């Protein structure tokens, strides 16, 4: 029998400007800085968390990454209520699309963070 992989994935993303990234995730999206290295005020590695969603950011290229932030996909996050979250964020950050219902039966909207990473907030329609 295969080993259970657990119930969470922790994205580790390279960022161009840690301070700008933290301001966006903490002040705009409502995350909390929950871990840092080496010091909280000037981290080169930090974790942010909101509810059960956690993301790790690096300002120095980790061994498995290129030298600049880049991503060809999107991070999907599944809040309890997409429309309620959209109302919370409306006017704070531009939406790339939505909220809308997709042909795949998903209600979603998307934003872009200061590093160019796309965050999609989705729920079954």
Backbone bond lengths (Angstrom), bond angles and torsions (degrees), N, CA, C in turn:
res aa  C-N    CA-C-N  psi(-1)  N-CA   C-N-CA  omega(-1)  CA-C   N-CA-C  phi
1 X - - - 1.460 - - 1.536 108.86 -
2 X 1.354 117.99 131.41 1.461 121.21 -179.88 1.532 111.91 -64.28
3 X 1.324 115.53 150.80 1.457 122.00 177.60 1.520 110.52 -73.61
4 X 1.319 116.92 134.92 1.459 122.52 176.65 1.527 109.05 -65.10
5 X 1.319 117.56 131.62 1.466 122.20 -179.75 1.520 113.70 -82.47
6 X 1.295 118.57 -0.35 1.457 120.17 -179.84 1.512 111.93 93.03
7 X 1.335 116.42 -158.83 1.456 120.31 -173.60 1.525 114.04 -134.37
8 X 1.333 117.29 16.65 1.459 116.76 177.65 1.519 111.25 -149.79
9 X 1.312 114.18 153.94 1.449 123.76 174.26 1.523 106.02 -123.23
10 X 1.322 117.56 136.09 1.457 121.18 178.88 1.526 108.84 -112.61
11 X 1.355 117.59 100.85 1.463 119.33 177.30 1.527 110.22 -65.37
12 X 1.324 116.67 137.59 1.464 123.32 176.43 1.524 106.76 -119.54
13 X 1.324 116.54 110.43 1.463 121.54 -170.03 1.523 111.44 -119.47
14 X 1.326 115.57 134.81 1.455 122.00 174.65 1.522 109.05 -77.64
15 X 1.337 117.07 135.97 1.462 121.53 -179.62 1.522 110.31 -124.34
16 X 1.324 116.35 150.21 1.458 121.78 179.76 1.523 111.79 -78.89
17 X 1.337 117.31 -35.42 1.465 122.16 -176.03 1.530 108.01 -139.74
18 X 1.321 116.44 105.26 1.469 120.72 -176.02 1.522 111.61 -62.77
19 X 1.324 118.08 -42.01 1.465 120.90 -177.53 1.535 110.04 -63.01
20 X 1.324 117.47 -46.77 1.463 121.81 178.60 1.537 110.64 -62.09
21 X 1.318 116.11 -41.08 1.467 120.79 178.22 1.521 110.87 -62.47
22 X 1.323 117.81 -46.66 1.467 121.22 179.34 1.523 111.16 -63.39
23 X 1.319 117.68 -42.45 1.463 119.86 178.30 1.524 110.59 -59.45
24 X 1.323 118.11 -41.70 1.454 122.13 -179.90 1.526 110.88 -65.11
25 X 1.316 117.10 -52.26 1.460 120.02 -175.65 1.528 112.50 -70.29
26 X 1.324 118.10 -36.86 1.469 121.03 -178.40 1.530 111.07 -82.66
27 X 1.333 117.35 -54.13 1.461 120.68 -173.40 1.534 113.66 -77.70
28 X 1.319 117.57 -35.70 1.465 120.45 -176.75 1.528 111.63 -92.49
29 X 1.348 116.60 -48.64 1.466 119.65 -174.30 1.529 114.12 -92.67
30 X 1.326 118.37 -9.96 1.461 120.52 175.13 1.520 115.39 83.40
31 X 1.341 117.71 18.26 1.462 120.66 174.46 1.530 109.42 -76.82
32 X 1.329 116.44 166.55 1.458 123.36 175.44 1.520 108.14 -121.27
33 X 1.323 116.38 137.61 1.469 119.85 174.99 1.527 107.38 -74.39
34 X 1.320 117.15 117.81 1.471 120.93 -173.19 1.520 113.75 -113.32
35 X 1.297 117.86 -9.52 1.457 120.86 178.56 1.512 108.96 -159.15
36 X 1.327 116.74 154.14 1.461 119.98 -178.23 1.524 109.38 -161.30
37 X 1.332 114.95 158.80 1.461 122.48 174.15 1.508 107.99 -150.13
38 X 1.289 122.52 135.48 1.460 126.46 -4.15 1.525 113.32 -87.23
39 X 1.363 117.40 -27.39 1.465 119.52 179.12 1.526 109.38 -132.70
40 X 1.325 116.66 149.89 1.460 122.32 -174.50 1.522 112.99 -60.12
41 X 1.336 117.81 -40.70 1.468 120.40 -174.46 1.530 113.27 -75.04
42 X 1.315 119.00 -23.06 1.465 122.86 -179.89 1.526 110.34 -140.33
43 X 1.330 117.43 62.66 1.467 118.19 -176.80 1.528 112.52 -75.91
44 X 1.320 115.90 150.88 1.461 120.72 168.36 1.531 109.23 -103.28
45 X 1.328 114.99 -11.32 1.467 122.55 175.66 1.521 106.54 -144.41
46 X 1.327 117.27 130.92 1.457 119.47 178.97 1.522 110.36 -150.82
47 X 1.318 115.22 151.66 1.457 121.72 176.26 1.515 108.55 -112.26
48 X 1.341 115.53 139.21 1.458 120.95 171.25 1.514 107.63 -120.21
49 X 1.330 115.40 151.16 1.463 120.20 -176.82 1.523 109.33 -146.19
50 X 1.323 114.21 140.47 1.466 121.51 169.11 1.521 105.63 -137.93
51 X 1.323 115.55 117.12 1.458 121.79 -176.02 1.533 108.59 57.54
52 X 1.328 119.11 -123.38 1.465 121.63 -178.68 1.525 113.24 -96.02
53 X 1.327 117.94 8.53 1.454 121.79 -179.00 1.529 108.96 -101.07
54 X 1.335 116.16 125.10 1.465 121.82 177.78 1.523 108.86 -128.97
55 X 1.342 115.55 143.56 1.462 122.68 176.94 1.522 107.29 -136.58
56 X 1.314 116.01 138.72 1.459 122.26 177.64 1.519 108.01 -105.63
57 X 1.337 117.20 135.05 1.456 122.23 178.42 1.525 109.67 -119.41
58 X 1.328 115.62 143.38 1.463 123.50 175.68 1.515 108.54 -122.52
59 X 1.341 117.84 140.66 1.461 120.36 173.03 1.523 110.88 -103.49
60 X 1.336 116.70 -11.16 1.462 121.65 173.30 1.515 106.80 -115.55
61 X 1.308 116.26 138.14 1.450 121.52 -174.14 1.528 112.13 -59.78
62 X 1.336 116.47 118.83 1.467 118.97 175.13 1.525 110.36 -70.99
63 X 1.295 116.92 166.81 1.469 121.33 -173.40 1.524 114.13 -62.55
64 X 1.326 117.88 -19.90 1.455 119.83 -176.74 1.523 112.61 -102.39
65 X 1.323 118.03 16.32 1.455 120.33 -170.95 1.524 111.61 -129.36
66 X 1.329 115.63 164.83 1.456 122.27 171.34 1.518 109.35 -77.90
67 X 1.334 116.22 -178.33 1.452 120.64 -176.48 1.519 114.68 -86.81
68 X 1.330 118.61 -6.70 1.452 120.00 179.56 1.522 109.53 -136.08
69 X 1.347 117.12 152.41 1.460 119.64 179.15 1.524 110.68 -60.53
70 X 1.316 116.22 132.13 1.452 120.89 174.52 1.521 109.51 -159.93
71 X 1.305 114.77 146.76 1.457 120.69 -176.20 1.516 106.91 -158.78
72 X 1.302 117.72 136.22 1.455 120.05 -178.67 1.520 111.98 -107.23
73 X 1.324 117.30 5.37 1.455 120.81 -178.69 1.512 111.18 -127.56
74 X 1.315 115.27 -152.40 1.463 121.84 -179.68 1.517 108.73 -141.04
75 X 1.315 116.10 152.41 1.460 121.86 172.66 1.519 107.84 -95.28
76 X 1.319 117.46 119.34 1.457 121.60 177.21 1.511 109.13 -93.01
77 X 1.323 116.07 128.43 1.463 123.75 178.62 1.521 106.45 -122.11
78 X 1.330 116.95 137.52 1.459 121.28 -172.70 1.529 111.51 -115.04
79 X 1.349 117.50 87.13 1.463 121.00 178.36 1.527 110.55 -72.85
80 X 1.326 115.67 168.11 1.467 120.15 177.88 1.525 111.77 -66.58
81 X 1.342 117.61 -31.53 1.455 120.93 -176.47 1.532 109.25 -148.07
82 X 1.319 116.72 108.06 1.464 121.83 -177.30 1.524 111.64 -62.33
83 X 1.336 117.95 -45.53 1.470 120.12 -178.38 1.524 111.53 -64.61
84 X 1.306 117.67 -38.41 1.465 120.59 178.52 1.533 110.49 -64.69
85 X 1.338 117.18 -42.88 1.460 120.16 177.38 1.525 110.96 -66.16
86 X 1.322 117.60 -39.67 1.463 120.63 177.19 1.532 110.39 -59.65
87 X 1.325 117.06 -42.28 1.470 120.79 177.25 1.530 110.92 -62.43
88 X 1.329 116.57 -38.44 1.468 121.74 179.33 1.535 111.24 -64.60
89 X 1.332 116.95 -36.60 1.465 120.94 -175.00 1.525 114.06 -95.25
90 X 1.326 117.17 -15.37 1.470 120.94 -177.17 1.533 109.80 -58.39
91 X 1.313 115.91 130.55 1.458 121.90 -179.30 1.523 113.12 88.26
92 X 1.327 117.72 -14.09 1.470 121.22 178.22 1.522 111.74 -95.14
93 X 1.323 115.82 -30.32 1.458 121.60 -176.94 1.538 107.83 -150.30
94 X 1.336 117.35 139.23 1.473 118.84 178.24 1.531 111.40 -67.56
95 X 1.306 116.22 142.05 1.457 121.26 175.40 1.527 108.18 -89.41
96 X 1.316 117.02 137.71 1.460 121.23 173.88 1.519 110.16 -76.91
97 X 1.338 116.40 -37.26 1.461 122.78 173.06 1.518 109.05 -159.54
98 X 1.331 114.46 162.08 1.456 122.09 173.80 1.510 114.42 76.42
99 X 1.337 112.63 -171.76 1.461 128.72 3.67 1.528 111.36 -64.02
100 X 1.322 113.81 137.39 1.451 120.84 179.53 1.519 109.57 -152.34
101 X 1.313 114.39 161.14 1.458 120.09 177.25 1.523 108.43 -98.76
102 X 1.322 116.80 127.85 1.459 120.76 -178.45 1.523 111.11 -88.21
103 X 1.317 115.38 166.68 1.466 120.57 177.14 1.528 111.95 -67.48
104 X 1.334 117.34 -10.56 1.467 122.15 178.87 1.528 112.50 -92.63
105 X 1.349 117.01 5.38 1.451 120.70 178.68 1.518 114.04 79.74
106 X 1.335 116.04 29.44 1.462 121.84 179.94 1.523 108.77 -120.20
107 X 1.322 116.32 135.45 1.469 122.38 173.63 1.532 105.53 -97.85
108 X 1.342 116.84 126.11 1.459 118.62 -173.57 1.518 112.31 -154.20
109 X 1.346 114.33 161.70 1.452 122.28 167.00 1.518 107.35 -145.32
110 X 1.328 116.04 161.09 1.460 120.11 -175.07 1.519 111.24 -135.18
111 X 1.331 114.49 150.74 1.459 122.73 174.77 1.525 107.70 -135.02
112 X 1.324 115.90 166.73 1.465 121.77 176.16 1.526 107.92 -119.44
113 X 1.335 116.30 133.28 1.464 119.34 178.68 1.532 109.61 -83.93
114 X 1.338 119.27 174.65 1.471 121.23 -175.98 1.532 114.42 -62.34
115 X 1.330 117.90 -16.55 1.457 121.74 -179.99 1.520 112.75 -95.16
116 X 1.329 116.73 -2.42 1.454 120.79 -179.35 1.516 114.03 96.14
117 X 1.331 117.73 -1.78 1.462 120.66 178.59 1.530 109.70 -72.24
118 X 1.327 116.08 136.93 1.466 120.99 -179.93 1.518 109.14 -96.60
119 X 1.336 115.58 127.60 1.464 122.84 175.63 1.511 107.55 -110.01
120 X 1.319 116.54 123.92 1.460 121.91 178.56 1.524 107.54 -112.04
121 X 1.315 116.91 126.45 1.455 122.68 177.67 1.520 107.11 -103.45
122 X 1.338 116.69 122.57 1.466 120.13 -169.00 1.513 112.07 -139.74
123 X 1.352 114.49 156.23 1.447 122.55 173.41 1.531 108.31 -153.16
124 X 1.324 117.97 156.95 1.472 119.04 175.02 1.524 109.57 -60.56
125 X 1.333 115.46 139.28 1.477 119.76 -179.46 1.512 110.82 -81.83
